[in-house]
Amino acid sequence: MQTRRASALALAVTLALAAPAAAQPPPRSADGHPDLSGNWSNVSLTKLERPSNLKGLTMPEAEAKRLAANDPILRQAQADRNPSDPNAGPLAPGGSTGHDAVFLDNGTAYAQIKGEYRTSWIVEPADGRMPLTELGQRRRREAAAMSNRMDPAGPEDLAPNDRCLIGSRNSGGPGMLNNVYNSNYQFLLTRDALVVIVEMGFGVRTIPILKDKAAAQAAHGPAVLHRWMGDATAWWEGDTLVVETVNVNPVQGRFGPIFLSEKGRVTERLTRTSAKEIAYEFTVEDPDHYTQAWKAEMVLTALGGQIYEYACHEGNYAMTGILGGARAKESGGSAP
C-alpha cells in the first residue's frame, strides 16, 4: 500500500513539475482596476506601416528572425562599434568616420502580438498602410520636406521635433509610436488620472479618468485650445482603459506621421494582460486625411530599468547656429 502511495505521490509531483507555469496575473490598484503604473517600452523592428517587401500581417518565426538578423540599421550599428583606424588618412569629401548608427535603438526583434510575429502595427486596412486621402499624401510630402529643410527663414520653418516642441515620430501620441531610440514610457495610474511620461522629447500626457464615456467626452476642453499631443480624457470599460484624444495642435497634426485635423479623433485602449505586458490598440478617425478609420495593435513590455530626462538641444542652443548658417548661405558668405 505504501509503495502505491509513494508511486502516486511521485507521479503527482512529476506532473506538477511538467505542467506549464501559470501566467502571473496583472497587479491591480486599490480600486480594483488593473494597475498600468510602471516603466514600459514599445521598442521593436515592427513599425506603424508595413514595408512593401512584406506581405500579410503575420510571418513565421523563422522569417522574423531572418529579417531581424539582416536588418540594415542593426548591421550598421554593429559595424560602427568597431574602432576607427587612426592611420586611414583624411576622409574623402562627404565621407564619414562611422559611429553614426551606434546610438540608435530600433530593437532587435519583430513584435509578437497574440502569439504572432507582426509586420506592421496597422491591422486595418489589411494592407497595413494608412489609407491617406489626397490631402494626407500631400501632408506626408510636406513633412518630409520640412524635416530636410536646410535654409529656414525662421524657427517656424523647422520641424516641431527639431524645435524640441514634441518628440519625433509621434512618440508621445496619439497613438504612441516606437522611435529610432528612447522608445520608453513611464505610466503613473491613480484613481482619477493616467500620467504618461514620454522619454523621447520628455513630453507628459496627463489624462483625466471619468466615470464613463459620456462624462469623458463632456470633459474635453474648448476646441480653441490646441494642445501638444491633444486633449485626452479616459474611462474604464471593464479591465480596459479607453483614452479619447481630440484637438491635437495643428502644427503636430500637419507634420504627422499620424496626420490629424480639427476633425481628428484617436481612441486608444490599454489592457494589462500580464505582469509584463500591456496590450495597446488605437483607432484613428479623420475624414480630411484618411479615406476610412484605421486601427493599430501594439504591445508594451515592462522595462527593467528606468527612463531618463531627454535633453533636446536643436530648438535650444542649436537654434542660433541653424538660423545663422541659413543667413550666411543666403548672403553667400560663411557662418560667423
The 8 nearest C-alpha neighbors of each residue, nearest first, counted from 0:
[[1, 3, 2, 4, 5, 6, 7, 8],
 [0, 2, 4, 3, 5, 6, 7, 8],
 [3, 1, 5, 0, 4, 6, 7, 8],
 [4, 2, 6, 0, 1, 5, 7, 8],
 [5, 3, 1, 7, 6, 2, 8, 0],
 [4, 6, 8, 2, 3, 7, 1, 9],
 [5, 7, 3, 9, 4, 8, 2, 10],
 [6, 8, 4, 10, 5, 9, 3, 11],
 [9, 7, 5, 11, 10, 6, 4, 12],
 [8, 10, 6, 12, 11, 7, 5, 13],
 [11, 9, 13, 7, 8, 12, 6, 14],
 [12, 10, 8, 14, 13, 9, 15, 7],
 [11, 13, 15, 9, 10, 14, 16, 8],
 [14, 12, 10, 16, 15, 11, 9, 17],
 [15, 13, 17, 11, 16, 12, 18, 10],
 [16, 14, 12, 18, 13, 17, 11, 19],
 [15, 17, 13, 14, 18, 12, 19, 11],
 [16, 18, 14, 15, 13, 19, 12, 20],
 [19, 17, 15, 16, 14, 20, 13, 21],
 [20, 18, 21, 17, 16, 15, 22, 14],
 [19, 21, 22, 18, 23, 16, 17, 15],
 [22, 20, 23, 19, 24, 18, 273, 15],
 [23, 21, 24, 20, 273, 274, 19, 25],
 [22, 24, 274, 273, 21, 25, 275, 20],
 [25, 23, 273, 274, 22, 26, 272, 21],
 [24, 26, 273, 274, 272, 271, 33, 27],
 [27, 25, 34, 33, 24, 274, 28, 273],
 [28, 26, 33, 34, 32, 31, 25, 29],
 [27, 29, 34, 31, 30, 32, 33, 26],
 [28, 30, 31, 27, 32, 190, 34, 33],
 [29, 31, 28, 32, 190, 27, 33, 189],
 [32, 30, 28, 29, 27, 33, 34, 238],
 [31, 33, 27, 28, 30, 34, 238, 29],
 [34, 32, 27, 26, 28, 35, 238, 271],
 [33, 35, 27, 28, 36, 26, 32, 188],
 [34, 36, 188, 33, 186, 37, 271, 187],
 [37, 35, 187, 186, 188, 34, 38, 185],
 [38, 36, 186, 185, 39, 35, 187, 301],
 [37, 39, 185, 302, 184, 301, 186, 305],
 [38, 40, 301, 302, 184, 300, 183, 299],
 [39, 41, 183, 300, 299, 42, 182, 302],
 [40, 42, 299, 177, 182, 43, 300, 298],
 [43, 41, 182, 106, 177, 40, 105, 178],
 [44, 42, 106, 45, 109, 105, 110, 108],
 [43, 45, 109, 108, 106, 105, 46, 107],
 [46, 44, 109, 43, 119, 118, 110, 117],
 [47, 45, 119, 48, 120, 44, 49, 177],
 [46, 48, 120, 119, 121, 49, 45, 176],
 [49, 47, 128, 119, 127, 46, 121, 50],
 [48, 50, 119, 127, 118, 128, 51, 53],
 [51, 49, 52, 53, 48, 118, 119, 54],
 [50, 52, 53, 49, 54, 48, 126, 128],
 [51, 53, 50, 54, 49, 118, 55, 66],
 [54, 52, 51, 50, 55, 49, 118, 56],
 [55, 53, 52, 56, 51, 126, 118, 49],
 [54, 56, 57, 53, 126, 118, 58, 125],
 [55, 57, 118, 117, 119, 54, 122, 58],
 [58, 56, 117, 116, 55, 118, 115, 59],
 [57, 59, 116, 62, 63, 60, 117, 56],
 [60, 58, 62, 61, 63, 116, 57, 115],
 [59, 61, 63, 62, 64, 58, 116, 115],
 [62, 60, 64, 59, 63, 65, 58, 66],
 [61, 63, 65, 59, 64, 60, 66, 58],
 [64, 62, 60, 66, 61, 65, 67, 109],
 [63, 65, 67, 61, 62, 66, 68, 60],
 [66, 64, 62, 68, 67, 63, 61, 69],
 [67, 65, 69, 63, 68, 64, 70, 62],
 [68, 66, 64, 70, 69, 65, 108, 63],
 [69, 67, 65, 66, 70, 64, 73, 107],
 [68, 70, 66, 67, 71, 65, 74, 73],
 [69, 71, 67, 73, 72, 68, 66, 74],
 [72, 70, 74, 73, 75, 69, 76, 68],
 [73, 71, 75, 74, 70, 76, 100, 105],
 [74, 72, 76, 70, 75, 71, 77, 107],
 [73, 75, 71, 77, 72, 76, 70, 78],
 [76, 74, 78, 72, 77, 73, 71, 79],
 [77, 75, 101, 100, 79, 73, 78, 74],
 [76, 78, 74, 80, 75, 79, 73, 101],
 [79, 77, 75, 80, 76, 81, 74, 98],
 [80, 78, 98, 76, 81, 97, 77, 101],
 [81, 79, 77, 78, 101, 82, 76, 98],
 [80, 82, 79, 78, 83, 77, 98, 97],
 [83, 81, 80, 84, 79, 98, 85, 97],
 [84, 82, 85, 81, 96, 97, 87, 79],
 [83, 85, 86, 87, 82, 88, 96, 81],
 [86, 84, 87, 83, 88, 82, 89, 96],
 [87, 85, 84, 88, 83, 89, 90, 82],
 [86, 88, 84, 85, 89, 90, 83, 96],
 [89, 87, 86, 90, 85, 84, 91, 96],
 [90, 88, 91, 87, 86, 92, 94, 85],
 [91, 89, 94, 92, 88, 95, 96, 93],
 [90, 92, 94, 93, 89, 95, 88, 96],
 [93, 91, 94, 90, 95, 89, 96, 88],
 [94, 92, 91, 95, 90, 96, 89, 97],
 [95, 93, 91, 92, 90, 96, 97, 89],
 [96, 94, 97, 93, 90, 99, 91, 98],
 [95, 97, 98, 94, 83, 90, 99, 79],
 [96, 98, 99, 95, 79, 83, 100, 78],
 [99, 97, 79, 101, 100, 80, 96, 76],
 [98, 100, 97, 101, 79, 102, 76, 96],
 [101, 99, 76, 103, 102, 98, 75, 79],
 [100, 102, 76, 98, 103, 79, 99, 80],
 [103, 101, 100, 104, 99, 180, 76, 98],
 [104, 102, 180, 100, 101, 179, 105, 76],
 [103, 105, 180, 106, 179, 102, 181, 42],
 [106, 104, 179, 43, 44, 180, 42, 103],
 [107, 105, 43, 42, 104, 44, 108, 109],
 [106, 108, 67, 44, 105, 43, 109, 73],
 [109, 107, 44, 67, 106, 43, 110, 64],
 [108, 110, 44, 45, 43, 63, 116, 117],
 [111, 109, 116, 117, 45, 43, 112, 108],
 [110, 112, 116, 115, 114, 117, 113, 109],
 [113, 111, 115, 114, 110, 116, 298, 117],
 [112, 114, 115, 111, 116, 278, 298, 117],
 [113, 115, 112, 111, 116, 117, 110, 57],
 [116, 114, 111, 112, 113, 117, 57, 58],
 [115, 117, 111, 57, 58, 110, 109, 112],
 [116, 118, 57, 119, 56, 110, 115, 111],
 [117, 119, 56, 49, 45, 57, 116, 53],
 [120, 118, 49, 48, 121, 46, 47, 45],
 [119, 121, 47, 295, 296, 297, 46, 122],
 [120, 122, 295, 127, 119, 294, 123, 47],
 [121, 123, 295, 127, 294, 125, 124, 120],
 [124, 122, 125, 294, 293, 121, 127, 295],
 [123, 125, 126, 127, 122, 293, 128, 121],
 [124, 126, 123, 127, 122, 56, 55, 128],
 [127, 125, 128, 124, 55, 49, 123, 56],
 [126, 128, 121, 49, 125, 48, 122, 124],
 [129, 127, 48, 126, 130, 49, 121, 124],
 [128, 130, 131, 127, 48, 293, 289, 124],
 [131, 129, 289, 290, 128, 291, 132, 124],
 [132, 130, 289, 135, 129, 288, 136, 290],
 [131, 133, 135, 289, 288, 134, 290, 136],
 [132, 134, 136, 135, 137, 131, 288, 289],
 [133, 135, 137, 132, 136, 288, 138, 287],
 [136, 134, 288, 131, 132, 138, 137, 133],
 [137, 135, 139, 133, 138, 134, 131, 132],
 [136, 138, 134, 140, 139, 135, 141, 133],
 [137, 139, 135, 141, 136, 140, 142, 134],
 [140, 138, 136, 142, 137, 141, 143, 135],
 [139, 141, 137, 143, 138, 142, 144, 136],
 [140, 142, 138, 144, 143, 139, 145, 137],
 [143, 141, 145, 254, 139, 144, 140, 138],
 [144, 142, 146, 140, 141, 145, 139, 147],
 [143, 145, 141, 147, 142, 146, 148, 140],
 [146, 144, 142, 148, 147, 143, 158, 157],
 [145, 147, 143, 144, 158, 148, 142, 157],
 [148, 146, 144, 145, 149, 143, 142, 157],
 [149, 147, 145, 146, 150, 144, 151, 157],
 [148, 150, 151, 147, 325, 321, 146, 157],
 [151, 149, 325, 148, 152, 322, 328, 326],
 [152, 150, 156, 153, 149, 325, 157, 148],
 [151, 153, 156, 150, 154, 322, 325, 155],
 [154, 152, 151, 155, 156, 322, 157, 150],
 [153, 155, 156, 157, 151, 162, 152, 318],
 [156, 154, 157, 153, 158, 152, 151, 159],
 [157, 155, 151, 154, 153, 152, 158, 145],
 [156, 158, 155, 154, 145, 159, 161, 151],
 [157, 159, 161, 160, 146, 145, 162, 156],
 [160, 158, 162, 161, 164, 165, 157, 163],
 [159, 161, 163, 165, 167, 162, 166, 158],
 [162, 160, 158, 163, 159, 313, 314, 157],
 [161, 314, 163, 159, 160, 164, 313, 158],
 [164, 162, 160, 314, 161, 165, 311, 159],
 [163, 165, 159, 162, 160, 166, 161, 200],
 [166, 164, 160, 163, 200, 159, 167, 202],
 [165, 167, 200, 199, 160, 170, 171, 169],
 [166, 168, 160, 169, 170, 165, 199, 178],
 [167, 169, 170, 178, 256, 166, 176, 255],
 [170, 168, 172, 171, 167, 176, 175, 256],
 [171, 169, 176, 175, 168, 172, 166, 177],
 [172, 170, 175, 169, 197, 166, 173, 202],
 [173, 171, 175, 174, 169, 170, 228, 176],
 [172, 174, 175, 228, 265, 171, 244, 169],
 [173, 175, 172, 281, 176, 267, 265, 169],
 [174, 176, 172, 170, 171, 173, 169, 177],
 [177, 175, 170, 169, 174, 178, 172, 168],
 [178, 176, 182, 41, 42, 170, 175, 43],
 [177, 179, 180, 182, 168, 170, 176, 181],
 [178, 180, 105, 104, 103, 177, 181, 182],
 [179, 181, 104, 178, 103, 182, 105, 102],
 [182, 180, 199, 183, 198, 178, 179, 104],
 [183, 181, 177, 42, 178, 180, 40, 41],
 [182, 184, 40, 181, 198, 39, 197, 41],
 [185, 183, 197, 39, 196, 38, 198, 40],
 [184, 186, 38, 196, 37, 195, 39, 187],
 [187, 185, 36, 195, 37, 194, 38, 188],
 [186, 188, 36, 194, 193, 195, 189, 37],
 [189, 187, 193, 36, 35, 192, 186, 194],
 [188, 190, 192, 191, 193, 187, 28, 194],
 [189, 191, 192, 188, 30, 208, 193, 28],
 [190, 192, 208, 189, 207, 209, 193, 188],
 [193, 191, 207, 208, 189, 206, 190, 188],
 [192, 194, 188, 206, 187, 205, 189, 195],
 [193, 195, 205, 187, 204, 186, 206, 192],
 [196, 194, 186, 204, 203, 185, 197, 193],
 [197, 195, 203, 185, 184, 202, 198, 201],
 [198, 196, 184, 201, 202, 199, 171, 203],
 [197, 199, 201, 183, 184, 181, 200, 309],
 [200, 198, 166, 181, 201, 197, 309, 170],
 [199, 201, 166, 202, 309, 165, 198, 311],
 [202, 200, 198, 197, 199, 309, 308, 196],
 [201, 203, 197, 200, 196, 171, 165, 204],
 [204, 202, 196, 195, 197, 205, 201, 194],
 [203, 205, 195, 194, 206, 196, 202, 228],
 [204, 206, 194, 193, 203, 195, 207, 192],
 [205, 207, 193, 232, 192, 231, 204, 194],
 [208, 206, 192, 232, 191, 233, 209, 193],
 [209, 207, 233, 192, 191, 234, 232, 206],
 [210, 208, 215, 234, 211, 214, 233, 207],
 [209, 211, 234, 214, 208, 212, 215, 235],
 [212, 210, 234, 214, 213, 209, 215, 235],
 [213, 211, 215, 214, 234, 216, 210, 233],
 [212, 214, 216, 215, 211, 217, 210, 218],
 [213, 215, 217, 211, 212, 216, 209, 218],
 [216, 214, 212, 218, 209, 217, 232, 213],
 [215, 217, 213, 218, 214, 219, 212, 232],
 [216, 218, 214, 215, 219, 213, 220, 212],
 [219, 217, 215, 216, 214, 220, 232, 209],
 [220, 218, 217, 216, 230, 232, 221, 215],
 [219, 221, 218, 222, 230, 224, 217, 223],
 [222, 220, 223, 224, 219, 225, 246, 230],
 [221, 223, 224, 246, 220, 225, 219, 261],
 [222, 224, 221, 225, 246, 220, 226, 261],
 [225, 223, 222, 221, 226, 220, 246, 248],
 [226, 224, 248, 246, 247, 223, 229, 227],
 [227, 225, 229, 248, 247, 228, 224, 230],
 [226, 228, 248, 229, 247, 225, 251, 165],
 [229, 227, 247, 172, 226, 173, 171, 248],
 [247, 230, 228, 226, 246, 227, 245, 244],
 [229, 231, 244, 245, 246, 226, 219, 247],
 [232, 230, 244, 243, 206, 229, 242, 245],
 [231, 233, 207, 206, 215, 243, 242, 208],
 [234, 232, 242, 208, 241, 215, 207, 209],
 [233, 235, 211, 209, 208, 241, 240, 212],
 [236, 234, 240, 239, 237, 241, 211, 238],
 [237, 235, 239, 238, 240, 234, 241, 211],
 [236, 238, 239, 235, 240, 32, 270, 33],
 [239, 237, 236, 32, 33, 270, 240, 235],
 [240, 238, 270, 236, 237, 269, 235, 241],
 [239, 241, 235, 269, 268, 234, 236, 242],
 [240, 242, 268, 233, 234, 267, 235, 239],
 [243, 241, 233, 267, 266, 232, 268, 231],
 [244, 242, 266, 231, 232, 265, 233, 267],
 [243, 245, 231, 265, 230, 264, 229, 266],
 [244, 246, 264, 230, 229, 247, 263, 231],
 [247, 245, 229, 225, 261, 230, 222, 248],
 [229, 246, 248, 225, 228, 245, 226, 249],
 [247, 249, 225, 226, 227, 251, 250, 252],
 [250, 248, 252, 251, 253, 247, 260, 225],
 [251, 249, 253, 252, 248, 254, 159, 247],
 [250, 252, 254, 248, 249, 253, 255, 247],
 [253, 251, 259, 249, 258, 250, 255, 254],
 [254, 252, 250, 251, 258, 255, 249, 138],
 [253, 255, 142, 251, 252, 250, 256, 258],
 [256, 254, 257, 258, 252, 253, 251, 169],
 [255, 257, 258, 168, 254, 169, 139, 142],
 [258, 256, 255, 259, 169, 252, 174, 254],
 [257, 259, 255, 252, 253, 256, 288, 254],
 [260, 258, 252, 263, 285, 257, 253, 261],
 [259, 261, 263, 262, 252, 249, 287, 285],
 [260, 262, 263, 246, 259, 247, 245, 249],
 [263, 261, 260, 285, 264, 286, 259, 287],
 [264, 262, 285, 259, 260, 261, 284, 245],
 [263, 265, 245, 284, 244, 283, 285, 266],
 [266, 264, 283, 244, 282, 243, 284, 173],
 [267, 265, 243, 282, 281, 242, 244, 264],
 [266, 268, 281, 242, 280, 241, 243, 265],
 [267, 269, 241, 280, 240, 279, 281, 239],
 [270, 268, 279, 240, 239, 278, 277, 241],
 [271, 269, 239, 278, 277, 272, 238, 240],
 [272, 270, 277, 273, 276, 278, 25, 33],
 [271, 273, 277, 276, 270, 25, 278, 274],
 [274, 272, 25, 24, 275, 276, 271, 23],
 [273, 275, 25, 23, 24, 276, 26, 272],
 [274, 276, 301, 273, 300, 277, 272, 25],
 [277, 275, 300, 273, 299, 272, 301, 274],
 [276, 278, 271, 299, 270, 272, 298, 279],
 [277, 279, 298, 270, 269, 271, 297, 272],
 [280, 278, 269, 297, 298, 268, 296, 277],
 [281, 279, 296, 268, 295, 267, 297, 278],
 [280, 282, 267, 266, 295, 294, 268, 174],
 [281, 283, 294, 266, 293, 265, 295, 267],
 [284, 282, 265, 293, 292, 264, 294, 285],
 [283, 285, 292, 264, 263, 265, 286, 282],
 [284, 286, 263, 287, 288, 262, 289, 259],
 [287, 285, 289, 288, 290, 284, 291, 262],
 [288, 286, 285, 289, 260, 134, 132, 262],
 [287, 289, 135, 132, 286, 131, 285, 134],
 [290, 288, 131, 132, 130, 286, 291, 285],
 [289, 291, 132, 130, 131, 286, 288, 292],
 [292, 290, 289, 293, 130, 286, 284, 285],
 [291, 293, 284, 283, 282, 289, 294, 285],
 [292, 294, 123, 283, 282, 124, 291, 284],
 [293, 295, 282, 123, 121, 281, 122, 283],
 [294, 296, 121, 120, 122, 281, 280, 282],
 [297, 295, 280, 120, 279, 121, 122, 281],
 [298, 296, 279, 120, 280, 278, 299, 295],
 [297, 299, 278, 279, 277, 300, 112, 41],
 [300, 298, 41, 277, 40, 276, 39, 278],
 [301, 299, 276, 40, 39, 275, 302, 298],
 [302, 300, 39, 275, 38, 276, 40, 303],
 [303, 301, 39, 38, 304, 40, 300, 305],
 [302, 304, 301, 305, 38, 39, 300, 40],
 [305, 303, 302, 306, 38, 301, 39, 307],
 [304, 306, 38, 307, 303, 302, 185, 183],
 [307, 305, 198, 183, 304, 308, 184, 185],
 [308, 306, 309, 198, 305, 201, 181, 310],
 [307, 309, 201, 310, 198, 306, 200, 199],
 [308, 310, 201, 200, 198, 199, 307, 311],
 [309, 311, 308, 312, 200, 201, 199, 163],
 [312, 310, 163, 313, 309, 200, 314, 315],
 [311, 313, 315, 314, 316, 317, 310, 163],
 [314, 312, 317, 315, 161, 318, 162, 311],
 [315, 313, 162, 163, 318, 312, 161, 317],
 [314, 316, 312, 313, 317, 318, 311, 162],
 [317, 315, 312, 318, 313, 314, 319, 320],
 [316, 318, 313, 320, 319, 315, 312, 314],
 [317, 319, 321, 314, 320, 316, 315, 313],
 [320, 318, 322, 317, 321, 323, 316, 315],
 [319, 321, 323, 317, 318, 322, 324, 316],
 [322, 320, 318, 324, 323, 319, 317, 325],
 [321, 323, 325, 324, 319, 320, 318, 326],
 [324, 322, 320, 326, 325, 321, 319, 327],
 [323, 325, 327, 334, 321, 322, 326, 320],
 [326, 324, 150, 322, 328, 323, 327, 329],
 [327, 325, 329, 323, 328, 324, 322, 330],
 [328, 326, 324, 334, 330, 332, 333, 329],
 [327, 329, 325, 331, 326, 330, 324, 332],
 [328, 330, 326, 327, 331, 325, 332, 150],
 [331, 329, 327, 332, 328, 326, 333, 325],
 [332, 330, 328, 329, 327, 333, 326, 334],
 [333, 331, 327, 330, 328, 334, 329, 326],
 [332, 334, 327, 335, 331, 328, 324, 330],
 [333, 335, 327, 324, 323, 332, 328, 326],
 [334, 333, 323, 327, 324, 332, 320, 326]]
